[in-house]
Structures are given as structure tokens and as C-alpha cells.
Amino acid sequence: MEFLMYEKNIINKAINFVRVIRARLRGETEFVQETEQDFYHNIGNIAFDSGCYRWAMRNYKKMVKHDPEDFLGYQRMADVFKEFGHIKEAREYYASALEKAKVFKNPNKRNVDVKESIIQIKKELDSLKE
């Protein structure tokens, strides 16, 4: 049952993604309230949840390119490295994410719980200790 709920969640994310793409193509900016970072973050998350880690990484890199101070991109790239078993790189990116999260100002008023993210990043770093 849990697996079916997981699959339903991925399908719902994909459907919402398609809606956003269609709205962007039609120029409906009032429907699309997300920033470029959010856009790439959402695409990356759909890819990650589907097991398409290289595609996810590509989108997280684009996210960081748009805002190098946004910790979420670094955190998610660390998640991809962890999935690939690249522990050294995962630790480096989690450490970068942690540094950036501590000073994150949330200029776009994104729905981000920074305190919870810091706790999660610290847990990931602890789990990757040698």
C-alpha cells in the first residue's frame, strides 16, 4: 500500500509539472508563481523520485546556477551523489548546503523550513561519517 501511495505522489508531481509547462508555453504567468530555481528544483525532484538521477543532477545544477547561494540545490545534489555511492562528494555538498542554509535569507519567500533543512542536512552528514 505504501508503494502505491509513493507512485501516486510521483504521478501527481508529474501531472502538476505538465500543467506548469503548458501554462508557461501559453504565457499564463498568473498560473505559474514559481521562480526559475523552483522550476528546476521541481523537475529535479520528479526525476530523483523516478530514479533518473542524472536528469535530477542536471536540473539541480541549473538551480544552483540561477542562485549559487540557495542551499537547496546543494542539498539535493548531495542526495544524488549519495545515491550513486559517491560519499566524498556527498559530504562536500552537504557541508556546502549546511553553510549556505545557516545564512539563507529566503529572498523569494519560498516555502522552505530552513531550520528543519539544517537538521536534515546535519543528519545526512552524520550518517556519512567514515
Backbone hydrogen bonds, N-H to C=O, Kabsch-Sander energy under -0.5 kcal/mol:
donor,donor_aa,acceptor,acceptor_aa,energy
5,M,1,M,-1.9
6,Y,2,E,-2.1
7,E,3,F,-2.6
8,K,4,L,-2.4
9,N,5,M,-2.2
10,I,6,Y,-2.0
11,I,7,E,-2.4
12,N,8,K,-2.6
13,K,9,N,-2.2
14,A,10,I,-2.4
15,I,11,I,-2.5
16,N,12,N,-2.4
17,F,13,K,-2.3
18,V,14,A,-2.4
19,R,15,I,-2.1
20,V,16,N,-2.2
21,I,17,F,-2.5
22,R,18,V,-2.7
23,A,19,R,-2.4
24,R,20,V,-2.6
25,L,21,I,-2.6
26,R,22,R,-1.8
27,G,23,A,-0.5
27,G,24,R,-0.9
28,E,23,A,-2.8
29,T,27,G,-1.6
31,F,28,E,-0.7
32,V,28,E,-1.1
33,Q,31,F,-0.9
39,F,35,T,-2.4
40,Y,36,E,-2.5
41,H,37,Q,-2.6
42,N,38,D,-2.9
43,I,39,F,-2.1
44,G,40,Y,-2.7
45,N,41,H,-2.5
46,I,42,N,-2.2
47,A,43,I,-2.5
48,F,44,G,-3.0
49,D,45,N,-2.9
50,S,46,I,-1.3
51,G,48,F,-1.6
52,C,47,A,-2.8
53,Y,51,G,-1.4
56,A,52,C,-2.2
57,M,53,Y,-2.8
58,R,54,R,-2.1
59,N,55,W,-1.8
60,Y,56,A,-2.5
61,K,57,M,-2.4
62,K,58,R,-1.5
63,M,59,N,-2.0
64,V,60,Y,-2.2
65,K,61,K,-2.2
66,H,62,K,-1.7
67,D,63,M,-1.4
70,D,67,D,-1.8
71,F,69,E,-0.7
73,G,70,D,-0.6
74,Y,70,D,-0.7
75,Q,71,F,-2.4
76,R,72,L,-2.6
77,M,73,G,-2.3
78,A,74,Y,-2.2
79,D,75,Q,-1.8
80,V,76,R,-1.8
81,F,77,M,-2.5
82,K,78,A,-2.5
83,E,79,D,-2.1
84,F,80,V,-2.0
85,G,81,F,-0.6
85,G,82,K,-1.1
86,H,81,F,-2.6
87,I,85,G,-1.5
90,A,86,H,-2.3
91,R,87,I,-2.8
92,E,88,K,-2.2
93,Y,89,E,-2.5
94,Y,90,A,-2.6
95,A,91,R,-2.6
96,S,92,E,-2.1
97,A,93,Y,-2.6
98,L,94,Y,-2.5
99,E,95,A,-2.2
100,K,96,S,-2.5
101,A,97,A,-2.6
102,K,98,L,-1.7
103,V,99,E,-0.6
103,V,100,K,-0.7
104,F,101,A,-0.9
109,K,106,N,-1.7
112,V,110,R,-2.0
114,V,112,V,-1.1
117,S,113,D,-2.2
118,I,114,V,-2.6
119,I,115,K,-2.0
120,Q,116,E,-2.3
121,I,117,S,-2.8
122,K,118,I,-2.4
123,K,119,I,-2.1
124,E,120,Q,-2.3
125,L,121,I,-2.6
126,D,122,K,-2.6
127,S,123,K,-2.1
128,L,124,E,-0.9
128,L,125,L,-0.7
129,K,126,D,-1.2
